[in-house]
Amino acid sequence: MDSAYSTAIDIDAKNTFIYNNIFFAQNGAAMGEKQMVIKNNGTALFMTNNLFYGDVINTFKNSDTHGLEGDPDFDQNKTENWKKYELKPGSPGINTSCLSSGMYIITLCNERETQAERFFKTKR
């Protein structure tokens, strides 16, 4: 979308995992400006290794345990529309994700256990 637009962020779930995403707002758009509601229904929200760019509400960004901020540097020189969302070499989104193996999240860029790893170790 090429014009300003404000959105809401609403999460109503249990054991929610949000990782390895790019939240991108430009041209005056704002994510979470209308409202931001997270209902985790007595369970943890596991949010890690997301990249944020533009006007994304701080409450949402601060929920990310290993979040990054920066321009993802999409390759707008590609001819096919879907390829324009590929990252250029040197993008802050490259090699900063975490691997998911079933219900476990293994963070490559940080040796500390993630919230999800601690949670699932206690469930075994």
N, CA, C and O atoms as a MOPAC input file, in Angstrom:
PM7 MOZYME 1SCF
protein

 N      0.85000 1    -1.16000 1     0.00000 1
 C      0.00000 1     0.00000 1     0.00000 1
 C      0.89900 1     1.22700 1     0.00000 1
 O      1.87600 1     1.26300 1     0.74900 1
 N      0.60500 1     2.22300 1    -0.80800 1
 C      1.45500 1     3.39200 1    -0.94900 1
 C      0.92800 1     4.62900 1    -0.23400 1
 O      1.35800 1     5.74000 1    -0.54300 1
 N      0.01300 1     4.46600 1     0.70700 1
 C     -0.48200 1     5.62500 1     1.44000 1
 C     -0.54800 1     5.29300 1     2.92200 1
 O     -0.48200 1     4.13100 1     3.32500 1
 N     -0.68000 1     6.35300 1     3.72600 1
 C     -0.71000 1     6.16400 1     5.17100 1
 C     -1.93000 1     5.33700 1     5.56600 1
 O     -3.03500 1     5.56300 1     5.07300 1
 N     -1.71400 1     4.38400 1     6.45500 1
 C     -2.79300 1     3.52600 1     6.91900 1
 C     -2.40400 1     3.02800 1     8.30200 1
 O     -1.26300 1     2.62000 1     8.51600 1
 N     -3.32800 1     3.05500 1     9.23000 1
 C     -3.06500 1     2.57200 1    10.58200 1
 C     -3.77600 1     1.25300 1    10.78900 1
 O     -4.91700 1     1.07400 1    10.36400 1
 N     -3.09600 1     0.33700 1    11.44200 1
 C     -3.66100 1    -0.98800 1    11.66900 1
 C     -3.70200 1    -1.29900 1    13.15800 1
 O     -3.13300 1    -0.57900 1    13.97800 1
 N     -4.38300 1    -2.37900 1    13.48400 1
 C     -4.42500 1    -2.89800 1    14.84900 1
 C     -3.64800 1    -4.19700 1    14.89500 1
 O     -3.52300 1    -4.89300 1    13.88800 1
 N     -3.12900 1    -4.51900 1    16.06300 1
 C     -2.49100 1    -5.81000 1    16.30000 1
 C     -3.31500 1    -6.48300 1    17.38300 1
 O     -3.37000 1    -6.00000 1    18.51400 1
 N     -3.95300 1    -7.59100 1    17.04800 1
 C     -4.78100 1    -8.33400 1    17.99200 1
 C     -4.36500 1    -9.79800 1    17.99600 1
 O     -4.39800 1   -10.46700 1    16.96300 1
 N     -3.97800 1   -10.28300 1    19.15700 1
 C     -3.60000 1   -11.68600 1    19.31600 1
 C     -4.42800 1   -12.25000 1    20.46200 1
 O     -4.39300 1   -11.72100 1    21.57300 1
 N     -5.16400 1   -13.30900 1    20.20100 1
 C     -5.95600 1   -13.99200 1    21.22700 1
 C     -5.72500 1   -15.47600 1    21.03200 1
 O     -6.42500 1   -16.12500 1    20.25500 1
 N     -4.72600 1   -16.02100 1    21.75100 1
 C     -4.32500 1   -17.41000 1    21.51200 1
 C     -3.59500 1   -17.96000 1    22.72900 1
 O     -3.40800 1   -17.26500 1    23.72800 1
 N     -3.19000 1   -19.21300 1    22.62800 1
 C     -2.36900 1   -19.85100 1    23.64200 1
 C     -1.07500 1   -20.32300 1    22.99400 1
 O     -1.06300 1   -20.75000 1    21.84000 1
 N      0.02100 1   -20.23800 1    23.76100 1
 C      1.33600 1   -20.70400 1    23.29500 1
 C      1.64100 1   -20.20500 1    21.88800 1
 O      1.86600 1   -20.99700 1    20.97200 1
 N      1.64700 1   -18.91300 1    21.72800 1
 C      1.84300 1   -18.28300 1    20.42400 1
 C      3.33000 1   -18.06500 1    20.15300 1
 O      4.06200 1   -17.57000 1    21.01000 1
 N      3.76300 1   -18.43800 1    18.96000 1
 C      5.14500 1   -18.27200 1    18.52500 1
 C      5.16900 1   -17.30900 1    17.34500 1
 O      4.52800 1   -17.55800 1    16.32400 1
 N      5.89900 1   -16.22200 1    17.48100 1
 C      6.06300 1   -15.24800 1    16.39900 1
 C      7.56800 1   -15.05400 1    16.22300 1
 O      8.21000 1   -14.41100 1    17.05300 1
 N      8.13000 1   -15.60200 1    15.15600 1
 C      9.56700 1   -15.48400 1    14.96600 1
 C      9.92000 1   -15.46800 1    13.48300 1
 O      9.18900 1   -15.98600 1    12.63800 1
 N     11.07900 1   -14.85000 1    13.19600 1
 C     11.63700 1   -14.77900 1    11.83700 1
 C     10.73400 1   -14.02300 1    10.86100 1
 O     10.60600 1   -14.42400 1     9.70500 1
 N     10.11500 1   -12.94800 1    11.30700 1
 C      9.25300 1   -12.14200 1    10.44500 1
 C      9.85800 1   -10.77100 1    10.22100 1
 O     10.75100 1   -10.33600 1    10.94800 1
 N      9.35400 1   -10.10100 1     9.19900 1
 C      9.69600 1    -8.70000 1     8.96800 1
 C      8.40200 1    -7.91200 1     9.08300 1
 O      7.46100 1    -8.13400 1     8.32200 1
 N      8.35800 1    -6.98800 1    10.03800 1
 C      7.22600 1    -6.08300 1    10.20300 1
 C      7.66200 1    -4.75400 1     9.61100 1
 O      8.55300 1    -4.09100 1    10.14300 1
 N      7.02600 1    -4.36100 1     8.49800 1
 C      7.49700 1    -3.25600 1     7.66300 1
 C      6.37100 1    -2.24800 1     7.45700 1
 O      5.30800 1    -2.58900 1     6.93800 1
 N      6.61000 1    -1.01800 1     7.86300 1
 C      5.62900 1     0.05500 1     7.65700 1
 C      6.34000 1     1.22600 1     6.99300 1
 O      7.43300 1     1.61400 1     7.40300 1
 N      5.71300 1     1.78300 1     5.96900 1
 C      6.32300 1     2.90900 1     5.25800 1
 C      5.25800 1     3.88400 1     4.79000 1
 O      4.06400 1     3.60500 1     4.89400 1
 N      5.68100 1     5.00900 1     4.28500 1
 C      4.79700 1     6.04100 1     3.71900 1
 C      3.73700 1     6.51700 1     4.70400 1
 O      2.59300 1     6.76200 1     4.32000 1
 N      4.11400 1     6.64800 1     5.97100 1
 C      3.18600 1     7.14700 1     6.97000 1
 C      2.29400 1     6.08800 1     7.59500 1
 O      1.50400 1     6.40000 1     8.48600 1
 N      2.40100 1     4.84600 1     7.14900 1
 C      1.60000 1     3.76700 1     7.73300 1
 C      2.10700 1     3.47800 1     9.14300 1
 O      3.27200 1     3.72600 1     9.45500 1
 N      1.22300 1     2.95100 1     9.99200 1
 C      1.59900 1     2.64000 1    11.37100 1
 C      0.97200 1     1.30900 1    11.78800 1
 O     -0.23200 1     1.10600 1    11.63500 1
 N      1.80500 1     0.40100 1    12.31900 1
 C      1.30000 1    -0.89300 1    12.79500 1
 C      1.00400 1    -0.81100 1    14.28000 1
 O      1.86200 1    -0.44300 1    15.08300 1
 N     -0.23000 1    -1.16100 1    14.63300 1
 C     -0.63600 1    -1.17100 1    16.02700 1
 C     -1.10900 1     0.16900 1    16.54700 1
 O     -1.39100 1     0.30200 1    17.73800 1
 N     -1.20100 1     1.16300 1    15.68300 1
 C     -1.60100 1     2.50400 1    16.12700 1
 C     -3.05900 1     2.55200 1    16.56900 1
 O     -3.38800 1     3.23600 1    17.53700 1
 N     -3.93000 1     1.83700 1    15.87200 1
 C     -5.35200 1     1.83000 1    16.25100 1
 C     -5.55000 1     1.15500 1    17.59800 1
 O     -6.27300 1     1.66900 1    18.45200 1
 N     -4.91900 1     0.01800 1    17.79000 1
 C     -4.93900 1    -0.67600 1    19.07300 1
 C     -3.94600 1    -1.81500 1    19.02800 1
 O     -3.57000 1    -2.29400 1    17.95800 1
 N     -3.52700 1    -2.24000 1    20.20900 1
 C     -2.69600 1    -3.42200 1    20.32400 1
 C     -3.17700 1    -4.21400 1    21.52200 1
 O     -3.12100 1    -3.73700 1    22.65500 1
 N     -3.65100 1    -5.42800 1    21.27100 1
 C     -4.16900 1    -6.28500 1    22.32600 1
 C     -3.51200 1    -7.65100 1    22.19600 1
 O     -3.57300 1    -8.28800 1    21.14400 1
 N     -2.88700 1    -8.08900 1    23.27400 1
 C     -2.33200 1    -9.44600 1    23.30700 1
 C     -2.98500 1   -10.17100 1    24.47000 1
 O     -2.78400 1    -9.82200 1    25.63300 1
 N     -3.77200 1   -11.18500 1    24.13700 1
 C     -4.37400 1   -12.05800 1    25.14800 1
 C     -3.72400 1   -13.42100 1    24.99300 1
 O     -4.00700 1   -14.15700 1    24.04700 1
 N     -2.84600 1   -13.75000 1    25.93900 1
 C     -2.15600 1   -15.03600 1    25.83900 1
 C     -2.82300 1   -16.11100 1    26.67700 1
 O     -2.31800 1   -17.23000 1    26.76400 1
 N     -3.95200 1   -15.78700 1    27.29600 1
 C     -4.78800 1   -16.76400 1    27.99700 1
 C     -4.01300 1   -17.64300 1    28.96900 1
 O     -4.17800 1   -18.86300 1    28.99500 1
 N     -3.16800 1   -17.00300 1    29.76400 1
 C     -2.43300 1   -17.72100 1    30.79700 1
 C     -1.21200 1   -18.47400 1    30.31000 1
 O     -0.61200 1   -19.22700 1    31.07700 1
 N     -0.82700 1   -18.29200 1    29.05000 1
 C      0.36800 1   -18.95500 1    28.51300 1
 C      1.34200 1   -17.87800 1    28.04100 1
 O      0.99900 1   -16.69800 1    27.96800 1
 N      2.53700 1   -18.29800 1    27.72900 1
 C      3.56200 1   -17.34800 1    27.29800 1
 C      3.40400 1   -16.99500 1    25.82100 1
 O      2.91500 1   -17.79300 1    25.02200 1
 N      3.82700 1   -15.79100 1    25.48400 1
 C      3.96600 1   -15.36000 1    24.09700 1
 C      5.44900 1   -15.46700 1    23.77100 1
 O      6.26500 1   -14.77400 1    24.38000 1
 N      5.80800 1   -16.32200 1    22.82300 1
 C      7.19600 1   -16.50100 1    22.41600 1
 C      7.42900 1   -15.69600 1    21.14900 1
 O      6.99500 1   -16.08100 1    20.06400 1
 N      8.11800 1   -14.58000 1    21.30000 1
 C      8.35600 1   -13.69600 1    20.16700 1
 C      9.84700 1   -13.40300 1    20.11000 1
 O     10.40500 1   -12.82200 1    21.04100 1
 N     10.49200 1   -13.80400 1    19.02100 1
 C     11.93600 1   -13.64600 1    18.92300 1
 C     12.39300 1   -13.52200 1    17.47600 1
 O     11.74700 1   -14.01900 1    16.55400 1
 N     13.51200 1   -12.85100 1    17.30600 1
 C     14.22100 1   -12.74700 1    16.03000 1
 C     13.37100 1   -12.17400 1    14.89300 1
 O     13.43400 1   -12.66400 1    13.76500 1
 N     12.59600 1   -11.16200 1    15.17800 1
 C     11.83900 1   -10.44900 1    14.15500 1
 C     12.56100 1    -9.14600 1    13.83500 1
 O     13.27800 1    -8.59600 1    14.67100 1
 N     12.36300 1    -8.66900 1    12.62800 1
 C     12.95500 1    -7.41200 1    12.17700 1
 C     11.84000 1    -6.38800 1    12.03300 1
 O     10.81400 1    -6.66200 1    11.40900 1
 N     12.04000 1    -5.20900 1    12.60900 1
 C     11.03300 1    -4.15100 1    12.58800 1
 C     11.57400 1    -2.93500 1    11.84500 1
 O     12.70800 1    -2.50500 1    12.05500 1
 N     10.72800 1    -2.39600 1    10.96900 1
 C     11.11900 1    -1.19500 1    10.21900 1
 C      9.92100 1    -0.25900 1    10.11100 1
 O      8.81500 1    -0.68800 1     9.78300 1
 N     10.14500 1     0.99600 1    10.38400 1
 C      9.08900 1     1.98300 1    10.26400 1
 C      8.33300 1     2.13900 1    11.57200 1
 O      8.83900 1     1.81100 1    12.64600 1
 N      7.12200 1     2.64100 1    11.46200 1
 C      6.30900 1     2.96500 1    12.63000 1
 C      5.54000 1     1.73100 1    13.10600 1
 O      4.39300 1     1.50900 1    12.71700 1
 N      6.18400 1     0.94600 1    13.94100 1
 C      5.56700 1    -0.22400 1    14.56700 1
 C      5.51200 1     0.09200 1    16.06000 1
 O      6.51800 1     0.49100 1    16.64500 1
 N      4.35200 1    -0.08100 1    16.67300 1
 C      4.16400 1     0.30500 1    18.06500 1
 C      5.22300 1    -0.34800 1    18.96800 1
 O      5.50100 1    -1.54100 1    18.85600 1
 N      5.79900 1     0.45200 1    19.85400 1
 C      6.88500 1    -0.03100 1    20.71700 1
 C      6.46700 1    -1.18300 1    21.61700 1
 O      7.27500 1    -2.07400 1    21.88000 1
 N      5.24900 1    -1.19100 1    22.08700 1
 C      4.79000 1    -2.27300 1    22.95700 1
 C      4.93500 1    -3.61900 1    22.26400 1
 O      5.30600 1    -4.60500 1    22.90200 1
 N      4.64800 1    -3.67400 1    20.97200 1
 C      4.78500 1    -4.90300 1    20.20200 1
 C      6.25800 1    -5.23500 1    19.99200 1
 O      6.66800 1    -6.37800 1    20.19800 1
 N      7.05600 1    -4.25400 1    19.58500 1
 C      8.48800 1    -4.49000 1    19.36300 1
 C      9.17700 1    -4.95300 1    20.63900 1
 O     10.04200 1    -5.82900 1    20.60000 1
 N      8.79400 1    -4.36600 1    21.76900 1
 C      9.43200 1    -4.71500 1    23.03600 1
 C      9.05500 1    -6.10900 1    23.52600 1
 O      9.68300 1    -6.62400 1    24.45100 1
 N      8.05100 1    -6.72300 1    22.92700 1
 C      7.67700 1    -8.09600 1    23.27400 1
 C      8.64900 1    -9.10800 1    22.68200 1
 O      8.64400 1   -10.27400 1    23.07700 1
 N      9.48100 1    -8.67800 1    21.74300 1
 C     10.43400 1    -9.54400 1    21.05900 1
 C     11.72200 1    -9.63600 1    21.87100 1
 O     12.36300 1    -8.61900 1    22.13300 1
 N     12.10500 1   -10.84900 1    22.27100 1
 C     13.29100 1   -11.02500 1    23.11300 1
 C     14.61100 1   -10.79300 1    22.37100 1
 O     15.61400 1   -10.44900 1    22.99600 1
 N     14.62000 1   -10.97500 1    21.06200 1
 C     15.82500 1   -10.73800 1    20.26100 1
 C     15.46800 1    -9.97100 1    18.98700 1
 O     15.95200 1   -10.29600 1    17.90300 1
 N     14.63500 1    -8.97300 1    19.12300 1
 C     14.19700 1    -8.20200 1    17.95800 1
 C     15.28300 1    -7.28500 1    17.43700 1
 O     16.17100 1    -6.85600 1    18.17400 1
 N     15.19100 1    -6.99600 1    16.15500 1
 C     16.10800 1    -6.07400 1    15.49800 1
 C     15.30300 1    -4.95200 1    14.85500 1
 O     14.15800 1    -5.15300 1    14.44900 1
 N     15.89800 1    -3.78800 1    14.76700 1
 C     15.28200 1    -2.69300 1    14.02900 1
 C     16.21400 1    -2.29700 1    12.90300 1
 O     17.42700 1    -2.20900 1    13.09500 1
 N     15.65600 1    -2.06000 1    11.73800 1
 C     16.45800 1    -1.62400 1    10.61100 1
 C     15.73200 1    -1.84700 1     9.30300 1
 O     14.74000 1    -2.57300 1     9.24000 1
 N     16.23300 1    -1.21900 1     8.27100 1
 C     15.67800 1    -1.36700 1     6.93000 1
 C     16.03100 1    -2.75900 1     6.41700 1
 O     17.21200 1    -3.09700 1     6.33000 1
 N     15.02500 1    -3.57900 1     6.07400 1
 C     15.32700 1    -4.93400 1     5.60200 1
 C     16.04700 1    -4.95100 1     4.26200 1
 O     16.59200 1    -5.98100 1     3.86500 1
 N     16.05500 1    -3.82700 1     3.56500 1
 C     16.75800 1    -3.69900 1     2.27900 1
 C     16.22600 1    -4.70000 1     1.25400 1
 O     16.95700 1    -5.55500 1     0.75300 1
 N     14.93200 1    -4.56900 1     0.95700 1
 C     14.32300 1    -5.39700 1    -0.08300 1
 C     14.92500 1    -5.04800 1    -1.43900 1
 O     15.29200 1    -3.89800 1    -1.67800 1
 N     15.02800 1    -6.02000 1    -2.31500 1
 C     15.61700 1    -5.82600 1    -3.63400 1
 C     14.54600 1    -5.33500 1    -4.61400 1
 O     13.91200 1    -6.13700 1    -5.30000 1
 N     14.35300 1    -4.04200 1    -4.67400 1
 C     13.32400 1    -3.44900 1    -5.52700 1
 C     13.70300 1    -3.42800 1    -7.00700 1
 O     12.90800 1    -2.98900 1    -7.83900 1
 N     14.90000 1    -3.89300 1    -7.34500 1
 C     15.32500 1    -3.93100 1    -8.75000 1
 C     14.86300 1    -5.18100 1    -9.49100 1
 O     15.05200 1    -5.28800 1   -10.70200 1
 N     14.26700 1    -6.11500 1    -8.78200 1
 C     13.77600 1    -7.34400 1    -9.41600 1
 C     12.57800 1    -7.01300 1   -10.31300 1
 O     11.84600 1    -6.05800 1   -10.05600 1
 N     12.38900 1    -7.80400 1   -11.35500 1
 C     11.29100 1    -7.53600 1   -12.28000 1
 C      9.97600 1    -8.17700 1   -11.84200 1
 O      8.90600 1    -7.63100 1   -12.11100 1
 N     10.04300 1    -9.31600 1   -11.17900 1
 C      8.81800 1    -9.97400 1   -10.71900 1
 C      8.44500 1    -9.41600 1    -9.35000 1
 O      9.29600 1    -9.30100 1    -8.46900 1
 N      7.16100 1    -9.06600 1    -9.17300 1
 C      6.72400 1    -8.42400 1    -7.93400 1
 C      7.09700 1    -9.19900 1    -6.68500 1
 O      7.59200 1    -8.60900 1    -5.72500 1
 N      6.87300 1   -10.50400 1    -6.67200 1
 C      7.15000 1   -11.27300 1    -5.46400 1
 C      8.63200 1   -11.30600 1    -5.14100 1
 O      8.99600 1   -11.43400 1    -3.97200 1
 N      9.50100 1   -11.19400 1    -6.14000 1
 C     10.93900 1   -11.20200 1    -5.90400 1
 C     11.43500 1    -9.88100 1    -5.32800 1
 O     12.54800 1    -9.81100 1    -4.80500 1
 N     10.62100 1    -8.83900 1    -5.41900 1
 C     11.01000 1    -7.54100 1    -4.86500 1
 C     11.08700 1    -7.57600 1    -3.34600 1
 O     11.58100 1    -6.63600 1    -2.72300 1
 N     10.59600 1    -8.66100 1    -2.74800 1
 C     10.65800 1    -8.80400 1    -1.29700 1
 C     11.80000 1    -9.70200 1    -0.85500 1
 O     11.88600 1   -10.06900 1     0.31700 1
 N     12.67700 1   -10.05800 1    -1.78600 1
 C     13.89700 1   -10.76900 1    -1.41000 1
 C     14.85800 1    -9.76200 1    -0.78800 1
 O     14.85700 1    -8.58500 1    -1.14800 1
 N     15.66600 1   -10.23100 1     0.13800 1
 C     16.60900 1    -9.34800 1     0.80100 1
 C     17.90900 1    -9.26300 1     0.01700 1
 O     18.39600 1   -10.25700 1    -0.52000 1
 N     18.45700 1    -8.05900 1    -0.03900 1
 C     19.75400 1    -7.87000 1    -0.68500 1
 C     20.85500 1    -8.36700 1     0.24900 1
 O     20.67200 1    -8.41000 1     1.46600 1
 N     22.01000 1    -8.74700 1    -0.33000 1
 C     23.14700 1    -9.10300 1     0.52900 1
 C     23.45500 1    -7.92500 1     1.46000 1
 O     23.42100 1    -6.76900 1     1.03600 1
 N     23.74800 1    -8.21700 1     2.69900 1
 C     24.04800 1    -7.16100 1     3.66600 1
 C     22.83900 1    -6.67900 1     4.45100 1
 O     22.97600 1    -5.84600 1     5.34600 1
 N     21.66500 1    -7.18900 1     4.13000 1
 C     20.45500 1    -6.82200 1     4.86400 1
 C     20.58500 1    -7.25500 1     6.32500 1
 O     21.14600 1    -8.31400 1     6.60300 1
 N     20.06900 1    -6.44400 1     7.27100 1
 C     20.11500 1    -6.86800 1     8.67600 1
 C     19.23900 1    -8.08800 1     8.95600 1
 O     19.31800 1    -8.66200 1    10.04200 1
 N     18.40900 1    -8.49200 1     7.99800 1
 C     17.55800 1    -9.66600 1     8.17100 1
 C     18.22200 1   -10.97200 1     7.76000 1
 O     17.64100 1   -12.04300 1     7.93200 1
 N     19.42600 1   -10.89400 1     7.22300 1
 C     20.12500 1   -12.10800 1     6.77700 1
 C     20.95700 1   -12.67200 1     7.92500 1
 O     21.67100 1   -11.94000 1     8.61000 1
 N     20.85300 1   -13.98100 1     8.12200 1
 C     21.58500 1   -14.71700 1     9.15900 1
 C     21.26400 1   -14.24400 1    10.57700 1
 O     22.11900 1   -14.30600 1    11.46100 1
 N     20.04900 1   -13.77600 1    10.79400 1
 C     19.64700 1   -13.36500 1    12.13700 1
 C     18.40300 1   -14.11500 1    12.60000 1
 O     17.82900 1   -13.78800 1    13.63800 1
 N     17.99600 1   -15.10100 1    11.84600 1
 C     16.79100 1   -15.85100 1    12.20700 1
 C     17.14000 1   -16.96800 1    13.17600 1
 O     18.31200 1   -17.21500 1    13.46300 1
 N     16.12000 1   -17.63300 1    13.67300 1
 C     16.33900 1   -18.80000 1    14.51900 1
 C     15.73400 1   -20.00200 1    13.81400 1
 O     14.79300 1   -19.87000 1    13.03100 1
 N     16.27500 1   -21.15400 1    14.09600 1
 C     15.76700 1   -22.39100 1    13.50600 1
 C     14.63500 1   -22.92700 1    14.35000 1
 O     14.63300 1   -22.77000 1    15.57100 1
 N     13.68600 1   -23.55000 1    13.71500 1
 C     12.60300 1   -24.19000 1    14.43600 1
 C     12.65200 1   -25.67200 1    14.12600 1
 O     12.66600 1   -26.07700 1    12.96400 1
 N     12.67700 1   -26.46300 1    15.16000 1
 C     12.66800 1   -27.90400 1    15.00100 1
 C     11.50100 1   -28.43100 1    15.81800 1
 O     11.61300 1   -28.62800 1    17.02800 1
 N     10.38700 1   -28.65700 1    15.15100 1
 C      9.18400 1   -29.04900 1    15.87400 1
 C      8.73900 1   -27.90100 1    16.75900 1
 O      8.55300 1   -26.78200 1    16.28100 1
 N      8.56700 1   -28.16600 1    18.03800 1
 C      8.11100 1   -27.13600 1    18.95000 1
 C      9.26100 1   -26.39100 1    19.62400 1
 O      9.01900 1   -25.49200 1    20.43000 1
 N     10.49700 1   -26.74300 1    19.31400 1
 C     11.63500 1   -26.09100 1    19.93700 1
 C     12.15300 1   -24.98500 1    19.03200 1
 O     12.13500 1   -25.09700 1    17.80600 1
 N     12.60900 1   -23.92500 1    19.66200 1
 C     13.23300 1   -22.85300 1    18.90300 1
 C     14.68700 1   -22.78800 1    19.33900 1
 O     14.98200 1   -22.60300 1    20.52000 1
 N     15.58300 1   -22.94000 1    18.38900 1
 C     17.00800 1   -22.87400 1    18.67300 1
 C     17.54300 1   -21.58900 1    18.07200 1
 O     17.46200 1   -21.38800 1    16.86000 1
 N     18.07500 1   -20.74100 1    18.88700 1
 C     18.57600 1   -19.46400 1    18.40800 1
 C     20.03900 1   -19.60200 1    18.02500 1
 O     20.87700 1   -19.94100 1    18.86100 1
 N     20.34600 1   -19.34100 1    16.76900 1
 C     21.71500 1   -19.44500 1    16.29300 1
 C     22.56700 1   -18.26200 1    16.72600 1
 O     23.77200 1   -18.40100 1    16.93500 1
 N     21.94500 1   -17.10500 1    16.85900 1
 C     22.72700 1   -15.89500 1    17.09800 1
 C     22.88500 1   -15.58500 1    18.58100 1
 O     23.45100 1   -14.54800 1    18.92600 1
 N     22.40600 1   -16.44900 1    19.46400 1
 C     22.52600 1   -16.20400 1    20.89000 1
 C     22.59000 1   -17.54800 1    21.59500 1
 O     21.74000 1   -18.40700 1    21.36300 1
 N     23.58000 1   -17.74100 1    22.44700 1
 C     23.74900 1   -19.03600 1    23.08400 1
 C     22.83500 1   -19.24600 1    24.27900 1
 O     22.71500 1   -20.36900 1    24.76900 1
 N     22.19100 1   -18.19900 1    24.75600 1
 C     21.26700 1   -18.37600 1    25.87800 1
 C     20.02100 1   -19.11500 1    25.41700 1
 O     19.63700 1   -19.04200 1    24.25000 1
 N     19.40200 1   -19.81700 1    26.33400 1
 C     18.15800 1   -20.50000 1    26.02100 1
 C     17.07000 1   -19.46300 1    25.76100 1
 O     16.99900 1   -18.43900 1    26.44000 1
 N     16.24400 1   -19.73300 1    24.79700 1
 C     15.09900 1   -18.86800 1    24.56200 1
 C     13.98900 1   -19.22700 1    25.53500 1
 O     14.03400 1   -20.27500 1    26.18000 1
 N     13.00700 1   -18.36800 1    25.63900 1
 C     11.85000 1   -18.64700 1    26.48600 1
 C     11.20300 1   -19.96600 1    26.07800 1
 O     10.79500 1   -20.75000 1    26.93500 1
 N     11.11000 1   -20.20800 1    24.80100 1
 C     10.45100 1   -21.42200 1    24.31400 1
 C     11.22400 1   -22.66600 1    24.72600 1
 O     10.61900 1   -23.66300 1    25.12200 1
 N     12.54300 1   -22.62700 1    24.64100 1
 C     13.33400 1   -23.79000 1    25.03700 1
 C     13.12400 1   -24.11000 1    26.50900 1
 O     12.94000 1   -25.27200 1    26.87100 1
 N     13.14800 1   -23.09300 1    27.35900 1
 C     12.92400 1   -23.31800 1    28.79300 1
 C     11.52600 1   -23.87400 1    29.03600 1
 O     11.35400 1   -24.78400 1    29.84600 1
 N     10.53300 1   -23.33700 1    28.34500 1
 C      9.15300 1   -23.76500 1    28.51400 1
 C      8.99800 1   -25.24700 1    28.18100 1
 O      8.39900 1   -26.00000 1    28.94900 1
 N      9.54200 1   -25.66500 1    27.03300 1
 C      9.34000 1   -27.04000 1    26.60000 1
 C     10.21300 1   -28.04000 1    27.34600 1
 O      9.87500 1   -29.22300 1    27.40300 1
 N     11.32100 1   -27.59600 1    27.91600 1
 C     12.11800 1   -28.50200 1    28.76600 1
 C     11.31700 1   -28.89100 1    30.00400 1
 O     11.41100 1   -30.02300 1    30.47900 1
 N     10.54100 1   -27.96800 1    30.51900 1
 C      9.73300 1   -28.26200 1    31.71300 1
 C      8.54100 1   -29.12600 1    31.38700 1
 O      7.95400 1   -29.70700 1    32.30000 1
 N      8.14700 1   -29.24300 1    30.11000 1
 C      6.97800 1   -30.01200 1    29.70500 1
 C      7.30600 1   -31.45500 1    29.35900 1
 O      6.39400 1   -32.23900 1    29.09500 1
 N      8.57500 1   -31.82600 1    29.35100 1
 C      8.96700 1   -33.20600 1    29.00500 1
 C      8.74700 1   -34.15100 1    30.13600 1
 O      9.02500 1   -35.34300 1    30.00800 1

